[in-house]
C-alpha cells in the first residue's frame, strides 16, 4: 500500500504550505517506504509515499499527463489496467509501467463516468490544472482507506490515514466507499451501485428429472450449480490479483477462506500474470504466512494446508506478552478502538512485520468471505433468506470500518500490501447475486438430506478438492479466536487489571462518543485517546455485536442480547471449541 496526501483549494501560499505537506505525508511513510514524491502549484499540493509493487522502475508518483495538465496521486492497484488501456478511443503516450497511469486518459475521455469500469482497490486524487478542478474517489467497498478534512482557514485535505489530518484539521471525516467527490459539484456522488444491494436475488428453482420429480442428484442441486459459478469467478479474481513485479505471498490461517485463496494462488504462481501467463514467474513458488500462540489451532491447520499445496510456509509464534506490548502501536496504526478489530489486528500487525522481513511486499488475504457467504456463526440463526441476504449487504457496507481497515492498516504499518480476492468487483457480482438460500446452513430444495451442511457450504463444495478434509470441513474460527483462545482471555485479564470499576462507571463522562461498556473496550479507548484527539472519535464505529454481527442481527435470537461479544464463542450451541 502507498499513501496519498493532498492539500486543495489552498487558502495560503503554496510555498508556505509545502513544508506542512511534507511533514504530514511523512507521518504516513510506513505505508510507502520505497520513495516519496510531491508536486505543487498555487492551488494544490499532492504528495505520495510509494510502495513499489507494479512498475517498480518508473512508477513513482504523483503522475503527470495531458502535457502536464493532469496530476494524479493514487494508493491502489487497477487489476484490469491493460484491458482499460486497450479500450481507449485514441492512443495515449503512457510514460510509465504503472497500472494507475491509465486513470488519466480515462478521465480525459470520459470524465468521472469511467469509475464503474475499474476493477481494483484504490483511493486517488486527480487534479486538473487548467480548470483548477479536482476529483477524489474511493474503491467500491472501501478496501483502501481515505479521509478528508479542512483546516481553520478553509484549505481542504485528503489523506490515506487520519493521523495525517488531525494535527492541522478542525474537522475530519471518512471518505465514503464507492463515491467520488468533484470540486465543481455535485460533490459526493455514489458511483458504485448494484442491484443486489437493494433487492434479494430471486430464489433458485430446484432442478427436475426427466419424469418431472425434483432432482436429488447433488451434482445438479442449486447449491452445486452455485458452487460451479463461485469456483470460476474466484479463480479469475485470484489470478488477476497476482499482478506483481515483486515477491508476494498469501496469509494462511488454516481456516477455510485463507486456505482457498492460498490454494488457488499456488496453482497460478508458476506463470507470470503480467504477460498473460506466457513466461515463467519471477518467484515461482508461493510463500504462505501464519501466526499464533503456542499450540494455536491456526498454526497447526496452516502447516497442514501449506504441505498440501506445496507452499514455502512461515509459521510464527508470538507470546501473550508480546501481543500486549504491541497494543499501543497496533492501535495507533489501525486508528481504531473497536474491540473486534484490535483483538484480531494486533497479531496481524505482528505478522506483517515478519512478512516484510522475508522480502515479501504483497499478500493475498481471505477477508470478505464471511460477509459474502454468511460465514460468521451467528448466521446460523438467520430466520429466512431475506434476513440473511440483507445482513450480508449490511456487513459488506460496513466492512471498510472493520476487516478491510484491519487488513489494510495492520499490513501497511510495515509496508506490506494486502489484497482481498473475495471482495473483487466481478466476484462480488457473482456471489451476491446467488439465491441466499444456497448460502444458508439448512438444506435447500433439491439438496440431499443426508449431506452435511455447514456455514459457507458453497465454498466447501467448490474448493474442497484443493484442501485437506480437516480444513474443508473446519468450523468457522474468527482470527482472534484461532490464534489461540488464551489471547482473548489474556486481553480481558489485562484490562481488568488496568481499568477500575470506578473508571468504567464514569466512562460516559470521559468518552461521550461510543462510550465503552466493558473494561477491555475502555482500555482500548484510553490507548486510542493517547494518540488521537476527540474530534476523530466519531470515525470509529460503535454498537453491540455478537460474533461480529451488526446490531440489527441481535434481534435474530433472544440469547444474543445477553451474550453480546464479538468472539465467535459467544454463539452458544453452535461454536465448538477447537481445544
C-alpha positions in Angstrom: 0.0 0.0 0.0 1.1 3.6 -0.7 -0.2 6.7 0.9 -1.5 9.9 -0.6 -1.9 13.4 0.8 -3.5 16.3 -1.0 -3.9 20.0 0.0 -6.5 21.5 -2.2 -8.3 24.8 -2.6 -5.3 26.4 -0.9 -6.1 29.3 1.4 -2.4 30.2 1.9 0.6 30.4 -0.4 1.8 27.0 -1.6 5.3 27.9 -0.6 4.2 28.3 3.0 2.1 25.1 3.0 4.6 22.8 1.2 6.7 22.1 4.3 3.5 21.2 6.1 2.5 18.8 3.3 5.9 17.1 3.5 5.6 16.7 7.3 2.1 15.3 7.2 2.9 13.0 4.3 5.9 11.7 6.3 3.5 10.6 9.0 2.2 8.0 6.5 5.6 6.9 5.2 5.2 3.4 6.7 2.6 2.8 4.0 5.1 3.6 1.3 8.7 3.3 2.3 10.2 2.9 -1.2 10.0 6.5 -2.5 8.5 9.9 -1.8 7.1 12.4 -4.3 5.5 15.8 -4.1 4.0 18.2 -6.7 2.6 21.7 -6.2 1.2 24.8 -7.9 -0.5 27.8 -6.4 -3.8 26.0 -5.9 -2.9 22.4 -4.9 -0.2 20.2 -3.4 -0.1 16.4 -4.0 2.3 14.2 -2.0 2.8 10.4 -2.3 4.7 7.8 -0.3 5.3 4.8 -2.6 5.2 1.1 -2.0 6.5 -0.2 -5.4 4.6 -3.3 -6.5 3.9 -2.7 -10.2 6.1 -0.7 -12.5 8.9 -0.6 -9.9 11.4 1.2 -12.1 9.3 4.1 -13.4 6.0 4.3 -11.5 6.9 7.0 -9.0 4.1 9.5 -8.2 2.5 12.0 -8.5 1.9 11.1 -12.2 1.6 13.8 -14.8 -0.5 13.5 -18.0 -2.0 15.6 -20.8 1.1 17.6 -21.3 1.3 18.3 -17.6 -2.4 19.4 -17.3 -3.4 16.5 -15.0 -1.7 15.5 -11.8 -2.6 12.1 -10.2 -1.8 10.5 -6.8 -3.1 7.0 -6.2 -3.0 4.5 -3.4 -4.1 1.2 -5.0 -4.0 -1.3 -7.8 -6.0 -1.3 -11.0 -6.2 -5.0 -11.9 -7.7 -4.5 -15.3 -5.5 -1.6 -16.4 -4.2 -3.4 -19.6 -7.8 -4.0 -20.7 -8.8 -0.5 -20.0 -5.8 0.9 -21.9 -6.7 -1.2 -24.9 -10.2 0.2 -24.8 -9.2 3.8 -25.1 -10.7 5.6 -28.1 -7.4 7.1 -29.1 -3.7 6.3 -28.4 -2.3 7.7 -25.2 1.5 8.2 -24.7 2.0 6.2 -21.4 5.2 7.3 -19.7 5.4 4.6 -17.0 4.6 0.9 -16.4 2.3 1.9 -13.5 -1.1 0.3 -13.5 -2.5 3.6 -12.2 -1.5 5.8 -15.1 -4.5 4.6 -17.1 -6.7 6.7 -14.8 -5.5 9.9 -16.6 -6.6 9.1 -20.2 -9.8 7.5 -18.9 -10.6 10.8 -17.2 -9.7 12.8 -20.3 -12.1 10.7 -22.4 -15.0 10.0 -20.0 -14.7 12.4 -17.1 -15.8 10.5 -13.9 -18.0 8.1 -15.9 -15.1 5.6 -16.1 -15.1 4.8 -12.4 -17.6 1.8 -12.7 -15.2 0.2 -15.2 -12.4 -0.1 -12.7 -11.6 -3.5 -11.2 -9.2 -2.8 -8.4 -8.6 -1.3 -4.9 -7.9 2.4 -4.9 -8.1 5.8 -3.4 -6.9 8.7 -5.5 -6.9 12.4 -6.1 -6.7 13.8 -9.7 -6.2 17.5 -10.3 -6.9 19.4 -13.5 -4.6 22.4 -13.5 -6.3 24.1 -16.4 -9.8 24.1 -14.9 -8.5 24.2 -11.3 -10.8 21.3 -10.7 -10.1 18.2 -8.6 -11.8 14.8 -8.0 -11.2 12.2 -5.4 -12.6 8.7 -5.4 -12.5 5.5 -3.3 -13.0 1.9 -4.4 -16.3 0.0 -4.3 -16.1 -1.5 -0.8 -13.5 0.8 0.9 -10.7 -1.7 0.8 -8.2 1.2 0.7 -8.7 3.9 3.4 -9.3 7.5 2.6 -10.2 10.6 4.8 -11.0 14.3 4.2 -10.6 17.3 6.4 -10.5 21.1 6.5 -8.2 23.4 8.4 -9.3 26.6 10.1 -8.6 28.7 7.1 -10.6 26.5 4.7 -7.9 24.5 2.9 -9.1 21.0 2.1 -7.0 18.0 3.0 -7.3 14.4 1.7 -5.2 11.6 3.2 -4.9 7.8 3.4 -4.9 7.8 7.2 -6.5 10.3 9.5 -3.4 10.6 11.6 -2.1 12.9 8.9 -5.1 15.2 9.2 -5.7 15.6 12.9 -2.5 17.7 13.5 -3.9 20.5 11.4 -7.6 19.9 10.6 -10.5 21.2 12.7 -12.9 18.7 11.1 -12.2 15.2 9.7 -14.5 12.7 8.0 -14.1 9.4 6.3 -14.4 9.4 2.6 -17.4 7.0 1.8 -16.6 3.9 -0.2 -17.9 3.7 -3.8 -18.1 7.5 -4.0 -16.5 10.3 -6.0 -16.0 13.9 -4.8 -16.0 16.6 -7.5 -14.8 20.0 -6.5 -17.1 21.6 -9.1 -20.1 19.7 -7.9 -22.2 17.7 -7.2 -19.7 16.9 -4.5 -20.1 13.4 -3.1 -21.8 11.2 -5.6 -22.1 7.4 -5.5 -20.5 5.7 -8.5 -20.8 2.0 -7.3 -24.3 0.7 -7.2 -25.6 -2.9 -7.8 -29.0 -4.5 -7.9 -28.1 -6.9 -5.1 -27.6 -4.0 -2.8 -31.3 -3.2 -3.0 -33.2 -6.4 -3.8 -32.9 -10.0 -2.6 -31.8 -12.3 -5.5 -34.6 -14.5 -7.0 -34.9 -17.9 -5.4 -33.4 -20.8 -7.4 -35.9 -23.4 -8.6 -34.9 -27.0 -7.8 -33.8 -28.9 -10.9 -36.2 -31.7 -12.1 -35.5 -35.1 -13.6 -37.0 -36.4 -16.8 -40.1 -37.8 -15.0 -40.8 -34.3 -13.5 -39.8 -35.1 -10.0 -37.5 -33.0 -8.0 -33.9 -33.9 -8.7 -31.9 -35.4 -5.8 -28.5 -35.6 -7.5 -26.0 -33.4 -5.6 -24.2 -32.5 -8.8 -27.4 -30.8 -10.2 -28.6 -29.2 -7.0 -28.9 -25.4 -6.6 -26.0 -25.4 -4.2 -23.9 -27.4 -6.7 -24.7 -25.0 -9.5 -23.8 -22.1 -7.3 -20.5 -23.7 -6.4 -19.6 -24.0 -10.0 -20.2 -20.3 -10.6 -18.3 -19.3 -7.4 -15.4 -21.5 -8.4 -15.0 -20.0 -11.8 -15.3 -16.4 -10.6 -13.0 -16.7 -7.6 -10.3 -18.4 -9.6 -10.4 -15.5 -12.1 -10.3 -13.0 -9.2 -7.2 -14.6 -7.6 -5.5 -14.9 -11.0 -5.8 -11.2 -11.8 -4.9 -10.1 -8.3 -1.5 -11.9 -8.6 -0.4 -8.9 -10.7 3.0 -8.0 -9.2 6.6 -7.2 -10.1 7.9 -8.0 -6.5 7.8 -11.1 -4.3 4.3 -11.9 -3.0 2.6 -14.4 -0.7 -0.6 -15.4 1.0 -1.8 -15.1 4.6 -2.8 -18.6 5.7 -4.6 -19.0 9.0 -5.6 -22.6 8.2 -9.3 -21.6 8.1 -11.4 -22.2 5.1 -11.2 -18.8 3.4 -7.5 -18.1 3.5 -6.8 -21.8 2.6 -8.9 -21.5 -0.5 -7.1 -18.3 -1.6 -3.7 -19.8 -1.0 -4.5 -23.0 -2.8 -5.8 -21.1 -5.9 -2.7 -18.8 -5.8 -0.4 -21.8 -5.6 -1.9 -23.2 -8.8 -1.2 -19.9 -10.7 2.1 -19.0 -9.1 4.3 -20.7 -11.7 3.5 -18.3 -14.6 3.8 -14.5 -14.8 0.4 -12.9 -14.7 1.6 -9.6 -16.3 2.3 -11.2 -19.7 -0.8 -13.4 -19.8 1.0 -16.5 -18.3 3.3 -16.7 -21.3 6.5 -16.8 -19.3 7.7 -18.3 -16.1 7.1 -16.4 -12.9 10.0 -14.5 -11.4 9.2 -16.0 -8.0 7.5 -19.3 -8.9 6.8 -20.8 -5.5 4.1 -19.3 -3.3 5.1 -18.3 0.2 2.5 -18.5 3.0 2.3 -16.9 6.4 0.6 -17.7 9.7 0.8 -16.6 13.3 -0.5 -17.8 16.6 0.2 -18.5 20.2 2.0 -21.8 21.0 -0.4 -24.6 20.4 -2.9 -22.5 18.4 -5.3 -24.2 16.1 -4.4 -21.8 13.3 -0.7 -22.7 13.2 -1.4 -26.5 13.1 -4.0 -26.2 10.3 -1.9 -23.7 8.3 1.0 -26.1 8.3 -1.3 -28.9 7.1 -2.6 -26.7 4.2 0.9 -25.5 3.3 2.1 -29.1 3.0 -0.9 -30.0 0.9 -0.5 -27.1 -1.6 3.4 -27.2 -1.5 3.9 -23.6 -0.4 7.0 -22.3 1.3 5.4 -21.8 4.7 6.4 -19.5 7.5 4.6 -20.2 10.8 5.4 -17.6 13.5 4.6 -17.8 17.2 4.1 -14.8 19.4 3.6 -14.6 23.2 0.8 -13.0 25.0 3.2 -10.5 26.5 4.5 -9.6 23.0 0.9 -9.0 21.9 0.1 -6.8 24.9 3.3 -4.9 24.5 2.3 -4.2 20.8 -1.2 -2.9 21.7 -0.4 0.8 21.6 1.5 0.6 18.3 -1.2 -1.5 16.7 -4.0 0.8 17.8 -2.0 3.8 16.5 -1.6 2.2 13.1 -5.1 0.9 12.8 -6.6 4.1 14.1 -9.4 2.3 15.9 -10.7 1.4 19.4 -13.1 -1.3 18.1 -12.7 -4.4 20.3 -13.0 -6.9 17.5 -10.5 -5.1 15.2 -7.9 -4.8 18.0 -8.2 -8.4 19.1 -7.6 -9.7 15.5 -5.5 -6.8 14.3 -2.7 -6.9 16.9 -1.4 -10.4 15.9 -1.9 -9.4 12.3 0.2 -6.3 12.9 2.9 -8.6 14.4 2.7 -10.9 11.4 3.1 -8.1 8.9 6.5 -7.3 10.4 7.5 -10.9 9.9 6.2 -10.9 6.4 8.2 -7.9 5.4 11.3 -9.4 6.9 11.2 -12.2 4.3 11.2 -9.6 1.4 7.6 -10.1 0.5 5.7 -6.9 -0.1 2.3 -8.1 -1.2 0.0 -10.8 0.2 -3.4 -12.2 -0.6 -5.9 -12.5 2.2 -9.2 -14.2 2.8 -11.1 -11.1 4.1 -14.7 -10.8 2.9 -15.8 -14.4 2.5 -17.7 -14.4 5.8 -19.6 -11.2 4.8 -20.4 -12.5 1.3 -21.4 -16.1 2.3 -22.7 -15.6 5.8 -19.8 -17.4 7.4 -20.0 -15.9 10.9 -21.6 -18.4 13.4 -24.5 -16.0 14.2 -25.7 -16.5 10.6 -26.9 -20.0 11.8 -29.7 -18.1 13.5 -30.9 -16.1 10.4 -34.7 -16.5 10.3 -35.1 -16.6 6.5 -33.4 -15.9 3.2 -34.4 -12.3 3.1 -32.9 -11.5 6.5 -29.8 -13.5 5.6 -29.2 -11.5 2.4 -29.9 -8.2 4.0 -27.4 -8.9 6.7 -24.7 -9.8 4.2 -25.3 -6.5 2.4 -25.1 -4.6 5.7 -21.9 -6.4 6.5 -20.3 -5.5 3.2 -21.5 -1.9 3.5 -19.6 -1.6 6.9 -16.6 -3.7 6.1 -14.5 -0.6 5.5 -14.7 0.1 9.2 -13.7 -3.4 10.3 -11.9 -6.2 8.4 -10.8 -4.0 5.4 -9.5 -1.4 7.8 -7.7 -4.1 9.9 -6.1 -5.9 6.9 -5.0 -2.7 5.2 -3.6 -0.8 8.1 -2.1 -3.6 10.0 -0.2 -4.8 6.9 0.6 -1.2 5.7 2.2 -0.5 9.1 5.2 -2.4 7.9 5.0 -1.6 4.1 3.0 -4.7 3.0 0.0 -4.5 0.7 -3.0 -6.8 1.4 -5.2 -7.8 -1.5 -8.6 -9.4 -1.0 -10.0 -11.6 -3.9 -13.3 -12.3 -2.1 -14.1 -8.6 -2.5 -13.1 -8.4 -6.1 -15.6 -6.3 -8.0 -16.6 -9.1 -10.5 -16.6 -11.8 -8.0 -19.0 -9.9 -5.7 -21.4 -9.6 -8.6 -21.5 -13.3 -9.0 -21.5 -14.3 -5.3 -24.0 -11.6 -4.1 -26.4 -12.5 -6.9 -26.8 -16.1 -5.7 -30.1 -17.1 -4.1 -29.4 -16.6 -0.4 -30.9 -20.0 0.4 -27.9 -21.8 -1.1 -25.6 -19.9 1.4 -27.7 -20.8 4.5 -26.9 -23.5 6.9 -30.1 -25.5 6.5 -30.5 -27.7 3.3 -32.4 -26.2 0.4 -34.9 -27.8 -2.0 -33.1 -30.3 -4.3 -30.3 -30.9 -1.8 -29.7 -34.5 -0.4 -30.9 -34.5 3.2 -28.1 -36.7 4.3 -25.4 -34.3 3.2 -23.7 -32.3 6.0 -24.5 -28.6 5.7 -22.2 -26.1 7.4 -21.6 -22.3 7.1 -20.1 -21.4 3.7 -21.0 -24.9 2.3 -21.0 -23.4 -1.2 -17.3 -22.6 -0.8 -16.6 -26.0 0.7 -18.3 -27.7 -2.3 -16.4 -25.5 -4.8 -12.9 -25.9 -3.4 -12.9 -29.0 -1.2 -10.8 -30.9 -3.7 -8.0 -28.4 -3.2 -7.8 -28.7 0.6 -7.2 -31.3 3.3 -10.5 -32.7 4.5 -9.8 -31.5 8.1 -9.7 -27.9 6.7 -12.5 -28.1 4.1 -14.8 -29.3 7.0 -13.4 -27.0 9.7 -15.9 -24.8 11.5 -15.6 -21.0 11.3 -12.9 -19.7 13.7 -12.6 -16.0 13.9 -8.9 -14.9 13.6 -8.8 -13.6 17.2 -10.0 -17.0 18.4 -8.0 -19.1 16.0 -4.6 -17.6 17.1 -5.3 -19.2 20.5 -8.2 -18.7 22.9 -5.7 -17.7 25.5 -5.3 -14.4 23.6 -8.8 -13.0 24.2 -8.8 -14.3 27.8 -5.5 -12.6 28.4 -6.7 -9.3 27.0 -9.7 -9.3 29.2 -7.5 -10.1 32.3 -5.1 -7.3 31.3 -7.9 -4.8 31.0 -9.4 -6.0 34.4 -6.0 -5.2 36.0 -5.7 -1.8 34.3 -9.2 -0.4 34.5 -11.0 0.1 37.8 -14.7 -0.3 38.4 -14.9 3.4 39.1 -13.3 4.3 35.8 -15.8 2.2 33.9 -18.7 3.6 35.8 -17.6 7.1 34.8 -16.9 6.2 31.2 -19.7 8.3 29.7 -18.2 11.4 31.2 -14.8 10.8 29.7 -15.9 9.2 26.4 -19.3 10.5 25.4 -19.0 9.3 21.8 -19.3 5.5 21.6 -19.0 5.1 25.4 -17.2 1.8 26.2 -19.3 -0.7 28.3 -16.5 -3.2 29.2 -13.1 -2.8 30.7 -11.5 -4.2 27.6 -13.2 -1.5 25.5 -12.3 1.2 28.0 -8.6 0.2 27.9 -8.5 0.4 24.1 -10.3 3.7 24.1 -7.8 5.1 26.6 -4.9 4.0 24.4 -6.5 5.4 21.3 -7.0 8.7 23.0 -3.3 8.9 23.8 -2.7 9.0 20.1 -5.7 10.9 18.6 -7.9 13.9 19.6 -11.5 13.6 20.4 -12.6 15.2 17.1 -11.7 11.9 15.4 -13.7 9.7 17.8 -16.7 9.6 15.5 -14.6 7.9 12.8 -14.6 4.6 14.8 -17.9 2.6 14.6 -19.9 1.7 17.7 -22.8 -0.6 18.7 -23.2 -4.0 20.2 -22.3 -7.2 18.3 -22.3 -11.0 18.8 -19.7 -12.9 16.9 -19.2 -9.9 14.6 -22.9 -9.3 13.8 -24.4 -6.0 13.0 -26.5 -4.5 15.8 -29.6 -5.2 13.7 -29.0 -9.0 13.7 -29.1 -9.2 17.5 -32.9 -9.5 17.1 -32.5 -12.9 15.5 -32.1 -14.7 18.8 -33.1 -13.8 22.3 -29.8 -15.1 23.7 -27.8 -12.6 21.6 -28.6 -9.7 23.8 -27.3 -11.5 26.9 -24.0 -12.6 25.3 -23.1 -9.7 23.0 -19.4 -10.2 22.5 -17.6 -10.1 19.1 -15.9 -13.5 19.7 -17.4 -16.5 17.8 -17.5 -18.3 21.2 -20.5 -16.1 22.1 -22.8 -18.1 19.8 -23.9 -20.8 22.2 -24.9 -24.1 20.8 -23.1 -23.5 17.5 -19.5 -22.9 18.3 -17.4 -26.0 19.0 -14.2 -25.2 20.9 -11.0 -26.0 19.0 -9.4 -27.3 22.1 
